């Protein structure tokens, strides 16, 4: 426990979120579920945006019993299908009067090569493009709800590689680790670009590394890697610990001036040189819009 504790800044906050609405993608498991639990305990209305409704209902029941907050709802969202994203956003824009915090948390990690319903490489499609489109479709409501925050769960894996602009969809070749790293780099660049676009609107944007977390994201890895993760779990974070930086970015006061920043262990952190490249961020923005068929200036 000591080894783990030195990797995690001690942080706590009594901040309340009564009257606020929070959307969390992938809120049925892992750090998404722990984030939902914490923010529900603070009094927020929680919209659990999940692909697996059965697991989501189990998680909702657990959160309700633990927090006593009955204002927790489940809405279907499959980030690997733009039709599902559009249907979810349409429902939210119709049902919800406000969205004060959007947490783009869901993701897949180092999975075998596959494509989304729209033909995108799965890791790029779910981790980046799905959240890019979701944010685009909800942005007007979020801006009307200002002060508001958008939190993007990225990873230190953004330092593993660059963007393959000539083969961003991994059509020519596929490396599970590089594709994952590319999707996480895209997360950081997206948060950076979006923060600049939203200056003066009252909406802040943050990206973060949650830490090496004990979660089912490792399920696609070779058995040897899964065994190693279990052996060295003393150096990793529990899902509760892994959720802390997400929660910090969602509720900590005084962060508005750091919009666009990258965080780790509940504190500002350095990101890679490529993740700070505004020209690269702009190219990614344009490519993402083209892939999704949207116009977002």
Residue, then its C-alpha position, 0 to 999 in steps of 0.5 A: x500500500x505504501x508503494x501505491x500511496x506515493x504515486x497518488x496525491x492526497x486530495x479531498x474536497x467538500x464541494x457540492x454539486x446540488x442542482x448540477x447535471x453530469x454526464x459520464x460515458x462508461x459509467x458502469x465500470x472502473x473509474x467511470x463508476x467510481x466517478x459517478x459514485x463520488x459525484x452522486x454523493x455530492x448531490x449531482x444528477x448523474x447521467x450514466x452514458x453506457x453501452x451495456x445497459x444490464x451492467x449499467x443497471x447493476x452499477x446504478x443500483x450499487x451507486x443508489x444504495x451507497x449514496x442515497x441519490x436517486x437522481x441517477x439515470x441510465x441512457x444508452x450510448x455506444x461510442x462505436x456507432x455514430x447513429x447511437x451517439x446522435x440518438x443519445x445527444x438528441x435525447x439529452x438535448x430534449x430531456x436535460x435543461x442543462x449539462x454542467x459537466x461532461x466527462x468523456x471517460x469511456x474507452x478501449x485499450x490495445x484491442x485486436x484490430x477491428x472497426x467501428x460501425x462507421x469504419x473507423x479503427x476501433x481505438x481511434x473511433x471510440x476513444x477520440x472520434x466518438x467523444x469528439x462527436x458527442x461533445x460537438x452535439x452537446x456543446x450548445x447545451x453545455x455552453x448554455x449551462x456555463x459555468x461548465x466543464x468538459x473533462x477528457x480522460x486521456x493517458x500517459x500513453x499519449x507519449x508512446x507515439x505520434x499521429x499517423x496523419x497519412x494512415x490515421x485509421x490504421x489501414x496500412x498497418x496496425x500496432x495495438x500499442x501505437x494505435x492506443x497511444x495515438x488515440x490518447x494523444x488525440x484526446x490531449x490535443x482535442x482538449x487543448x484545441x477545444x479549450x482555445x475555442x471556448x475561451x470566454x464562454x465559461x466552459x473549461x476543458x481538461x485532459x488527464x492521466x488517471x494512472x495505471x489502474x486495476x481495471x478490465x481495460x487490460x482484458x485484451x492483453x496477452x495473459x503474461x501481461x495480465x499476470x504481470x499487472x496482478x503481480x505488480x498491483x502494489x504499484x498500480x491504483x485501484x479504480x477509486x484511486x484512479x478516479x481521483x484526478x477525474x473528480x478533481x478536474x470536475x469539481x476543484x475550484x479555481x481551475x478555469x485559468x488552466x483550461x486546456x491543461x493536462x493533469x495527473x495525480x490531482x495536479x497539473x502535469x507535463x505532456x509530450x511535445x507533440x501534445x502541445x503542438x497547436x499545428x498538429x492539433x489543428x490538423x487533427x481537428x480538421x481530419x476528425x471533422x472530415x471523418x465524421x462529416x461535420x463542420x465545427x469551426 
